[in-house]
Amino acid sequence: MQAVLNQQKTTPFHFIMIKPSHYDNDGYVIQWIRSSIPSNTLATLNGLALECAERKVLGEHVSIEIKTFDETNTRINVNTLSELILNSGNKGLIALVGVQSNQFPRAVDIARQFISKGIQVCIGGFHVSGCLAMLPKIPSEIQEAMNMGISLFAGEVEGRFDSLLKDAFSKKMKPIYNYMDDLPNIEGVPVPYLPLTMLKRTTGTRASFDAGRGCPFLCSFCTIINVQGHKSRFRTADDIEHIIRTNFADGVTNFFISDDDFARNRHWEMIFDRIIALREEGIKVWIIIQVDTMCHKLPRFIEKAGKAGVTRVFIGLESINPDALKSAKKKQNKISEYKVMLDAWHHVGALTYAGYILGFPTDTPESILRDIKTIQDELPVDLLEFFILTPLPGSEDHKVLYEKGVKMASDMNTYDIVHVTTAHPVMTDAEWLDIYEKSWDAYYTPEHVEKVIHRAREWGYPADNMMTKLLHFYACPKIEKVHPLEGGLFRLKYRLDRRYGLPIENPLVFYPRYAWETISKFSRFFLMLYRFKKILNRANKTPLKESLEEPLKVVAQA
């Protein structure tokens, strides 16, 4: 009986985390049945929140009820969540987390709905942190959010979670929490974790975690160095083992290490050795990492990555134009080393992705197409993804343009690396956008797709799996008009989930058009799939070189 009475006295406090998406050109939320990339921020904050709940930081008789949502694959029901909080005496906090610049308008639109019901809201992430770190004054869109009563969080929450929750519980939230000058240690802190039900909403059921934060390089277009700092901070091998074991117990075997450059993680060898030991123990995991173009110069790095189960690698190629690399302060990239590095990754069975930025000051449509042809002819990269050079708030590029008074797009929703947001020295906006769209066609030609598939057979990667990935990277920008990293499985669109200020369309207009768009997109996709299947068949019929050693036996994970 006493236990029942104690339970009745417990006060629930609802901590609800939402990773927002952003809008398409028609003002509808970009959302999928399954999205591509799991949110590392959600996993990090959820792990910290669970530890706070376990320690009962709000008191013995307060239970912290935690909910996490990734809007790229889950519709946010504001009314349901509001009722949950209001029915508990308005004890709760809505945290919009990991908000990038292109997601900031959507984050504010979600926040204004909760604010109108008297519910506390806080927005954190790269946009807020980057602006406060680099700009001399608060930009208008952030000031407007503050004027609405939204709290802002700049920096990282490790070591500050207790006080944030206590402020929210006592309804004494500050307008700004600014910790940009005090980046915390992440060694030994509660580790990132998301429940399996959330991970299943991503393709590949993949968990995400950061093994380190910060970057020593000085790339002018990058926000990492100004938000997470030049001085890198790391988790320990024990931390990584705990993350892997916890997720493996849930049946999760795929992981994305979200470090901007894992090769510069001082603990990389200890972490790889620990993962290798886990694999030898029977905990077979498969990993995606991000590295720079000189990672092969680190003794044993690529060799141990292969043994640790690294099957995919994102590489910051950025450009093969020396003038472009110099202007971006990307001095670490040595073009002469690219082929050696890519061959080394293939030798251990890892698929290579390379990011390529379009719009450096010396770029022209002709030079971009010429460089793409050079890559096709000389570099054995598998998947090439294109980005429009964008002055992201928090980067040196953005700060320089801001200080010079150069015109930049005022709509943060367009800062998604597929829109032009500022003028180029030699290309018009139309030419810049046109060459971005043409670059996908230029790289993913039938001839080159066949070449990549055939090359994959030679180094041991399943040809059908390579074809699927090539198709995904080409179809997303061509059919859905989104970057492949923002793509997913089956686009969802809700009539009432439209950008604030735009009219809600008549059902008789919205639903027939949505149905026609869906049918049209699937028709185009299956036609594209048919063409890629024909290319696959041709590639499979091409004999392998007799002089080649027996290809590696590569396990291709989704």
Phi, psi and omega per residue, in radians:
M1 nan -0.741 -3.141
Q2 -1.075 -0.660 3.128
A3 -1.093 -0.673 3.124
V4 -1.147 -0.748 3.134
L5 -1.102 -0.706 3.124
N6 -1.118 -0.670 3.130
Q7 -1.141 -0.660 -3.119
Q8 -1.175 -0.451 -3.119
K9 -1.431 -0.180 -3.097
T10 -1.189 2.295 3.107
T11 -1.770 2.178 3.108
P12 -1.462 2.413 2.984
F13 -2.104 2.116 -3.036
H14 -1.650 2.006 3.058
F15 -1.846 1.898 -3.021
I16 -2.000 2.056 -3.141
M17 -1.800 2.323 3.141
I18 -2.260 2.157 2.971
K19 -1.645 1.889 -3.037
P20 -1.328 2.735 2.984
S21 -1.618 -2.753 2.982
H22 -2.468 -3.142 -2.991
Y23 -1.669 2.623 2.958
D24 -1.428 -3.083 -3.058
N25 -1.171 -0.300 3.106
D26 -1.667 0.020 3.088
G27 1.538 0.266 3.102
Y28 -1.788 2.535 -3.095
V29 -1.110 2.313 3.082
I30 -1.414 2.036 -2.975
Q31 -2.620 2.619 -3.065
W32 -2.381 2.796 2.980
I33 -1.100 -0.717 3.012
R34 -2.365 2.278 3.113
S35 -1.655 2.996 -3.013
S36 -1.477 -0.832 -2.953
I37 -2.022 2.232 3.078
P38 -1.226 2.675 -3.129
S39 -1.499 1.971 3.092
N40 -1.170 -0.601 3.140
T41 -1.089 -0.772 3.104
L42 -1.036 -0.772 -3.134
A43 -1.104 -0.732 -3.119
T44 -1.119 -0.862 -3.108
L45 -1.202 -0.610 3.114
N46 -1.124 -0.726 3.098
G47 -1.072 -0.733 3.114
L48 -1.169 -0.722 -3.124
A49 -1.138 -0.700 3.118
L50 -1.064 -0.680 3.131
E51 -1.197 -0.657 3.080
C52 -1.105 -0.730 3.129
A53 -1.114 -0.702 -3.135
E54 -1.139 -0.634 3.141
R55 -1.432 -0.129 -3.137
K56 0.962 0.987 -3.048
V57 -1.188 -0.295 3.117
L58 -1.692 0.106 3.117
G59 2.042 2.751 -3.077
E60 -1.064 -0.516 -3.055
H61 -1.845 0.375 3.057
V62 -2.114 2.118 3.082
S63 -1.740 2.208 3.107
I64 -1.535 1.933 -3.127
E65 -1.648 2.060 -2.992
I66 -1.870 2.311 3.026
K67 -2.327 2.441 3.116
T68 -2.209 2.433 -3.136
F69 -2.397 2.343 2.990
D70 -1.915 1.923 -3.024
E71 -1.189 -0.266 3.099
T72 -1.194 -0.292 3.108
N73 -2.390 0.149 -3.104
T74 -2.509 2.258 3.098
R75 -1.323 2.368 -3.133
I76 -1.576 2.025 3.115
N77 -1.687 1.657 -3.061
V78 -1.073 -0.726 -3.097
N79 -1.108 -0.770 -3.139
T80 -1.110 -0.791 -3.131
L81 -1.182 -0.636 3.117
S82 -1.133 -0.762 3.125
E83 -1.082 -0.656 3.125
L84 -1.027 -0.789 -3.120
I85 -1.287 -0.808 -3.086
L86 -1.127 -0.610 3.120
N87 -1.245 -0.201 3.085
S88 -1.806 0.452 3.129
G89 1.351 0.451 -3.111
N90 0.998 0.699 3.066
K91 -1.724 1.736 -3.129
G92 3.100 2.958 3.109
L93 -2.518 2.278 3.005
I94 -1.656 2.086 3.129
A95 -1.957 1.991 3.045
L96 -1.589 1.941 -2.857
V97 -1.981 2.701 3.083
G98 1.028 0.554 -2.997
V99 -1.330 1.986 3.054
Q100 -1.433 2.968 -3.075
S101 -1.016 -0.766 -3.112
N102 -1.234 -0.265 3.134
Q103 -1.684 -0.123 -3.048
F104 -1.111 -0.768 3.100
P105 -1.030 -0.714 3.121
R106 -1.163 -0.707 3.118
A107 -1.035 -0.765 3.139
V108 -1.149 -0.670 3.132
D109 -1.136 -0.656 3.055
I110 -1.170 -0.780 -3.090
A111 -1.067 -0.725 -3.079
R112 -1.092 -0.505 3.119
Q113 -1.220 -0.701 3.108
F114 -1.270 -0.719 3.132
I115 -1.027 -0.668 -3.131
S116 -1.111 -0.353 3.122
K117 -1.719 0.119 3.108
G118 1.415 0.347 -3.088
I119 -1.756 2.414 -3.113
Q120 -1.218 2.448 3.140
V121 -2.391 2.446 3.054
C122 -2.278 2.396 3.103
I123 -2.032 2.247 3.064
G124 -2.322 3.042 3.125
G125 2.266 -2.996 -2.995
F126 -1.172 -0.575 -3.103
H127 -1.174 -0.889 3.128
V128 -1.091 -0.840 -3.093
S129 -1.111 -0.766 -3.109
G130 -1.136 -0.727 3.136
C131 -1.142 -0.763 -3.124
L132 -1.226 -0.461 -3.135
A133 -1.374 -0.550 -2.935
M134 -1.997 -0.373 -3.024
L135 -1.772 2.579 -3.104
P136 -1.273 -0.357 3.098
K137 -2.523 2.830 -3.113
I138 -1.206 2.177 3.137
P139 -1.171 2.806 -2.977
S140 -1.043 -0.723 -3.073
E141 -1.155 -0.570 3.101
I142 -1.308 -0.691 3.102
Q143 -1.096 -0.701 3.112
E144 -1.089 -0.675 3.100
A145 -1.110 -0.737 3.109
M146 -1.122 -0.678 3.127
N147 -1.106 -0.445 3.110
M148 -1.357 -0.211 -3.100
G149 1.758 0.207 3.110
I150 -1.469 2.302 3.036
S151 -1.447 2.636 -3.134
L152 -2.121 2.505 3.133
F153 -2.203 2.056 3.108
A154 -1.965 2.292 -3.115
G155 1.876 -2.798 -3.071
E156 -1.978 2.582 -2.917
V157 -1.627 -0.170 3.107
E158 -0.975 2.263 -3.130
G159 1.488 -0.115 -3.123
R160 -2.170 0.014 -3.056
F161 -1.125 -0.746 -3.124
D162 -0.970 -0.886 -3.081
S163 -1.174 -0.601 3.098
L164 -1.112 -0.804 -3.140
L165 -1.148 -0.661 3.127
K166 -1.155 -0.685 3.078
D167 -1.080 -0.737 -3.132
A168 -1.178 -0.701 -3.120
F169 -1.132 -0.643 -3.131
S170 -1.588 0.076 -3.140
K171 1.002 0.813 3.103
K172 -2.229 0.771 -3.138
M173 -1.132 2.397 3.082
K174 -1.430 2.677 3.079
P175 -1.076 -0.707 -3.141
I176 -2.402 2.332 2.932
Y177 -1.924 1.891 -3.048
N178 -2.023 1.871 3.140
Y179 -2.065 0.472 -3.084
M180 -1.141 -0.422 3.138
D181 -1.621 0.155 -3.081
D182 -2.531 1.306 -3.117
L183 -1.358 2.262 -2.988
P184 -1.443 2.805 2.977
N185 -1.268 2.460 3.137
I186 -1.995 0.148 3.116
E187 -1.346 2.165 3.062
G188 1.377 0.065 3.113
V189 -1.422 2.879 3.095
P190 -0.920 2.383 -2.975
V191 -1.611 2.783 3.130
P192 -1.070 2.478 3.102
Y193 -2.811 2.345 2.971
L194 -2.244 2.493 3.132
P195 -1.145 2.725 -3.093
L196 -1.015 -0.603 -3.130
T197 -1.029 -0.595 3.104
M198 -1.335 -0.727 -3.114
L199 -1.118 -0.518 3.130
K200 -1.208 -0.191 3.090
R201 -1.494 0.049 3.051
T202 -1.973 2.631 3.088
T203 -1.178 2.237 -3.139
G204 1.631 -0.092 -3.116
T205 0.771 1.113 -2.992
R206 -1.907 2.357 3.044
A207 -1.604 2.688 -3.117
S208 -2.232 2.489 3.033
F209 -2.716 2.710 3.049
D210 -1.789 2.224 3.081
A211 -1.551 -0.260 3.119
G212 -2.848 2.852 3.103
R213 -2.335 2.625 -3.139
G214 1.709 2.882 -3.114
C215 -2.662 2.401 -3.094
P216 -1.431 -0.201 -3.064
F217 -1.440 3.060 -2.983
L218 -2.181 0.474 -3.076
C219 -0.961 2.206 -2.996
S220 -1.245 -0.377 -3.113
F221 -1.561 -0.053 -2.994
C222 -1.612 2.470 3.063
T223 -1.711 -0.337 -3.085
I224 -0.947 -0.820 -3.010
I225 -1.170 -0.411 -3.116
N226 -1.719 -0.281 3.106
V227 -1.733 -0.783 -3.133
Q228 -1.738 -0.169 3.024
G229 1.662 2.799 3.065
H230 -1.362 -0.553 -3.139
K231 -1.441 2.040 -3.066
S232 -1.346 2.549 3.079
R233 -2.199 2.571 -2.920
F234 -2.348 2.678 2.883
R235 -1.536 2.807 3.137
T236 -1.561 2.923 3.054
A237 -1.073 -0.586 3.078
D238 -1.093 -0.728 3.101
D239 -1.033 -0.804 -3.092
I240 -1.141 -0.710 3.102
E241 -1.070 -0.730 3.134
H242 -1.076 -0.751 3.114
I243 -1.050 -0.839 -3.073
I244 -1.175 -0.780 -3.131
R245 -1.104 -0.732 -3.120
T246 -1.087 -0.798 -3.136
N247 -1.262 -0.643 3.123
F248 -1.089 -0.605 3.086
A249 -1.106 -0.462 3.079
D250 -1.482 -0.062 -3.108
G251 1.644 0.189 -3.116
V252 -1.597 2.213 -3.135
T253 -2.126 -0.118 -3.141
N254 -1.864 2.340 -3.083
F255 -2.371 2.528 3.013
F256 -2.053 2.006 3.058
I257 -1.516 1.986 -2.919
S258 -1.502 0.051 3.084
D259 -0.871 2.366 3.124
D260 -1.040 -0.534 3.115
D261 -2.661 1.600 -3.066
F262 -1.146 -0.436 -3.136
A263 -1.133 -0.360 3.140
R264 -1.737 0.182 3.015
N265 -1.346 2.063 -3.053
R266 -1.032 -0.382 -3.091
H267 -1.750 0.264 -3.000
W268 -0.986 -0.709 -3.066
E269 -1.235 -0.725 3.088
M270 -1.075 -0.679 -3.138
I271 -1.192 -0.801 3.104
F272 -1.071 -0.757 3.132
D273 -1.053 -0.692 3.129
R274 -1.167 -0.731 3.132
I275 -1.168 -0.662 3.082
I276 -1.060 -0.748 3.116
A277 -1.104 -0.687 3.108
L278 -1.120 -0.723 3.125
R279 -1.116 -0.686 3.114
E280 -1.164 -0.451 3.103
E281 -1.342 -0.251 -3.130
G282 1.974 -0.015 3.109
I283 -1.583 1.443 -3.067
K284 -1.385 1.953 3.128
V285 -2.146 2.766 -3.120
W286 -2.243 2.410 -2.877
I287 -2.288 2.515 2.966
I288 -1.959 2.350 3.089
I289 -2.294 2.923 3.043
Q290 -2.079 2.356 -3.083
V291 -2.469 2.989 3.036
D292 -1.672 3.057 -3.023
T293 -1.353 -0.111 -3.137
M294 -1.893 0.250 -3.084
C295 -1.089 -0.470 -3.114
H296 -1.229 -0.205 3.100
K297 -1.370 -0.244 3.107
L298 -1.399 2.036 -3.129
P299 -0.946 2.249 3.042
R300 1.320 -0.076 -3.033
F301 -1.067 -0.969 -3.076
I302 -1.205 -0.667 3.111
E303 -1.025 -0.824 -3.118
K304 -1.274 -0.520 3.066
A305 -1.055 -0.759 3.111
G306 -1.086 -0.754 3.130
K307 -1.172 -0.478 -3.133
A308 -1.441 -0.045 3.084
G309 1.658 0.334 3.073
V310 -1.285 2.032 -3.110
T311 -1.982 -0.199 3.099
R312 -2.471 2.463 -3.089
V313 -2.350 2.155 2.986
F314 -1.567 2.209 -3.054
I315 -2.090 2.279 3.132
G316 -1.403 1.237 3.132
L317 -1.170 -0.853 3.064
E318 1.175 -0.871 3.132
S319 -2.927 2.795 2.988
I320 -1.975 0.128 3.122
N321 -1.566 2.005 -3.086
P322 -0.997 -0.664 3.139
D323 -1.143 -0.674 3.125
A324 -1.139 -0.771 -3.139
L325 -1.112 -0.668 3.123
K326 -1.145 -0.740 -3.114
S327 -1.157 -0.462 3.140
A328 -1.588 0.079 -3.105
K329 1.028 0.574 3.139
K330 -1.762 1.097 -3.057
K331 -1.227 -0.305 -3.094
Q332 -1.262 -0.321 -3.129
N333 -1.379 2.124 3.108
K334 -2.003 1.841 -3.004
I335 -1.006 -0.628 -3.103
S336 -1.110 -0.295 -3.077
E337 -1.673 -0.151 -3.004
Y338 -1.001 -0.852 -3.062
K339 -1.129 -0.720 3.119
V340 -1.038 -0.766 -3.120
M341 -1.133 -0.795 -3.107
L342 -1.146 -0.714 3.101
D343 -1.101 -0.642 3.141
A344 -1.105 -0.703 3.112
W345 -1.168 -0.722 3.104
H346 -1.107 -0.599 -3.119
H347 -1.068 -0.528 3.115
V348 -1.711 0.145 3.040
G349 1.494 0.452 -3.110
A350 -1.861 2.288 3.059
L351 -1.283 2.464 -3.076
T352 -1.963 2.264 2.990
Y353 -1.916 2.426 3.069
A354 -2.270 2.317 3.057
G355 -1.539 2.376 -3.127
Y356 -2.262 2.138 -3.046
I357 -1.683 2.314 -3.135
L358 -1.924 2.213 3.066
G359 2.121 0.290 2.992
F360 -1.096 2.736 -3.003
P361 -0.911 -0.593 -3.102
T362 -1.581 -0.043 -3.127
D363 -1.213 2.491 2.963
T364 -2.342 2.848 3.078
P365 -0.958 -0.679 -3.114
E366 -1.198 -0.739 -3.122
S367 -1.199 -0.606 3.131
I368 -1.143 -0.810 3.123
L369 -1.134 -0.635 3.107
R370 -1.142 -0.721 3.133
D371 -1.171 -0.671 3.096
I372 -1.081 -0.710 3.111
K373 -1.121 -0.679 3.105
T374 -1.095 -0.734 3.095
I375 -1.065 -0.797 3.129
Q376 -1.029 -0.709 -3.047
D377 -1.403 -0.561 -2.923
E378 -2.074 -0.354 -3.058
L379 -2.011 2.211 -3.110
P380 -1.444 0.820 3.062
V381 -1.363 2.552 -3.086
D382 -1.539 -1.073 -3.092
L383 -2.012 2.233 3.107
L384 -1.973 2.256 3.133
E385 -2.084 2.407 -3.029
F386 -1.862 2.503 3.108
F387 -2.278 2.460 2.959
I388 -1.424 2.216 3.122
L389 -0.984 2.089 -3.010
T390 -2.214 2.221 3.090
P391 -1.313 1.411 -3.070
L392 -1.204 2.309 3.039
P393 -0.947 2.246 -3.044
G394 1.884 -0.208 3.110
S395 -1.703 2.813 3.065
E396 -1.132 -0.664 3.119
D397 -0.976 -0.811 -3.125
H398 -1.134 -0.749 -3.124
K399 -1.086 -0.758 -3.130
V400 -1.094 -0.807 3.132
L401 -1.127 -0.689 3.125
Y402 -1.069 -0.828 -3.102
E403 -1.180 -0.513 3.120
K404 -1.472 -0.127 -3.127
G405 1.302 0.382 3.125
V406 -1.255 2.398 -3.103
K407 -1.181 2.265 3.048
M408 -2.275 2.768 -3.135
A409 -1.043 2.354 3.136
S410 -1.491 -0.324 -3.123
D411 -1.520 1.866 -3.104
M412 -1.073 -0.404 -3.124
N413 -1.062 -0.410 -3.112
T414 -1.500 -0.077 -3.128
Y415 -1.470 1.023 -3.036
D416 -2.092 0.322 3.127
I417 1.065 0.222 2.986
V418 -2.137 0.080 3.064
H419 -2.114 2.653 3.043
V420 -1.481 2.214 -3.052
T421 -2.073 -0.092 3.070
T422 -2.728 2.904 -3.059
A423 -1.303 2.632 3.089
H424 -1.857 2.567 -3.088
P425 -1.041 -0.581 -3.054
V426 -2.199 -0.318 -3.138
M427 -1.824 2.497 2.988
T428 -1.307 2.892 3.101
D429 -1.006 -0.726 -3.117
A430 -1.137 -0.724 3.136
E431 -1.160 -0.685 -3.134
W432 -1.116 -0.829 3.125
L433 -1.157 -0.645 -3.132
D434 -1.127 -0.746 -3.117
I435 -1.253 -0.501 3.037
Y436 -1.071 -0.835 -3.125
E437 -1.160 -0.645 -3.124
K438 -1.275 -0.436 -3.101
S439 -1.089 -0.646 3.100
W440 -1.099 -0.747 3.107
D441 -1.151 -0.646 -3.074
A442 -1.178 -0.649 -3.128
Y443 -1.458 -0.781 -3.055
Y444 -1.582 0.907 3.041
T445 -1.316 2.727 3.104
P446 -0.963 -0.680 -3.117
E447 -1.141 -0.735 -3.101
H448 -1.331 -0.622 3.057
V449 -1.016 -0.762 3.106
E450 -1.093 -0.701 3.133
K451 -1.094 -0.763 -3.126
V452 -1.153 -0.738 3.130
I453 -1.113 -0.774 3.132
H454 -1.110 -0.718 3.118
R455 -1.107 -0.637 3.113
A456 -1.087 -0.693 3.087
R457 -1.054 -0.651 -3.085
E458 -1.189 -0.650 -3.134
W459 -1.697 0.094 2.926
G460 1.792 0.225 -3.136
Y461 -1.663 2.404 -3.116
P462 -1.008 2.206 -3.050
A463 -1.103 -0.701 -3.113
D464 -1.180 -0.595 3.110
N465 -1.203 -0.699 3.091
M466 -1.103 -0.713 3.114
M467 -1.065 -0.723 -3.139
T468 -1.065 -0.746 -3.128
K469 -1.216 -0.699 3.067
L470 -1.063 -0.730 3.137
L471 -1.112 -0.771 3.135
H472 -1.059 -0.803 -3.086
F473 -1.192 -0.468 3.119
Y474 -1.511 -0.655 -3.034
A475 -1.245 -0.655 -3.080
C476 -1.001 -0.939 3.141
P477 -1.253 -0.516 -3.070
K478 -1.413 -0.586 -3.072
I479 -1.812 -0.859 -3.071
E480 -1.587 -0.217 3.140
K481 1.086 0.570 3.042
V482 -2.223 2.786 3.085
H483 -1.201 2.543 -3.126
P484 -0.939 -0.585 -3.136
L485 -1.251 -0.255 3.080
E486 -1.813 0.083 -3.099
G487 -1.414 -3.049 -3.137
G488 -3.110 -2.898 -3.108
L489 -1.781 1.964 3.078
F490 1.127 1.867 -3.128
R491 -1.229 2.275 3.075
L492 -1.825 2.552 3.127
K493 -2.581 2.205 -3.111
Y494 -1.982 2.310 -3.036
R495 -1.031 -0.685 -3.055
L496 -1.477 -0.204 -3.114
D497 -1.641 1.218 -3.108
R498 -2.079 2.700 -3.066
R499 -0.985 2.425 3.134
Y500 -0.986 2.302 3.139
G501 1.723 -0.336 3.071
L502 -1.602 2.566 -3.088
P503 -1.226 2.542 3.012
I504 -1.362 2.150 -3.028
E505 -1.311 2.666 3.054
N506 -1.099 2.376 3.130
P507 -0.959 -0.598 -3.121
L508 -1.234 -0.285 3.075
V509 -1.683 -0.807 -3.021
F510 -1.150 -0.923 -2.979
Y511 -1.202 -0.752 3.063
P512 -1.050 -0.683 3.139
R513 -1.190 -0.721 3.115
Y514 -1.080 -0.727 3.115
A515 -1.105 -0.756 -3.128
W516 -1.161 -0.721 3.105
E517 -1.045 -0.754 -3.110
T518 -1.137 -0.793 3.133
I519 -1.101 -0.755 -3.129
S520 -1.110 -0.755 -3.135
K521 -1.119 -0.767 -3.132
F522 -1.173 -0.607 3.082
S523 -1.102 -0.791 3.126
R524 -1.138 -0.688 -3.126
F525 -1.117 -0.808 -3.102
F526 -1.198 -0.529 3.024
L527 -1.162 -0.718 3.094
M528 -1.137 -0.729 3.106
L529 -1.063 -0.717 3.119
Y530 -1.044 -0.766 -3.139
R531 -1.156 -0.710 3.142
F532 -1.189 -0.601 3.081
K533 -1.098 -0.692 3.102
K534 -1.125 -0.706 3.094
I535 -1.097 -0.737 3.117
L536 -1.033 -0.772 -3.134
N537 -1.085 -0.722 3.117
R538 -1.124 -0.754 -3.121
A539 -1.112 -0.652 -3.122
N540 -1.217 -0.405 -3.137
K541 -1.483 -0.247 -3.130
T542 -1.358 2.141 -3.105
P543 -1.162 2.542 3.071
L544 -1.305 2.732 3.137
K545 -1.138 2.312 -3.098
E546 -1.129 -0.510 -3.074
S547 -1.354 -0.179 -3.100
L548 -1.231 2.500 2.984
E549 -1.195 2.844 3.122
E550 -1.022 2.251 -3.093
P551 -1.039 2.692 3.059
L552 -1.123 2.625 3.029
K553 -1.589 1.719 -3.049
V554 -1.757 2.300 3.023
V555 -1.614 1.950 -3.107
A556 -1.576 2.037 3.116
Q557 -1.588 2.660 -3.105
A558 -1.134 nan nan
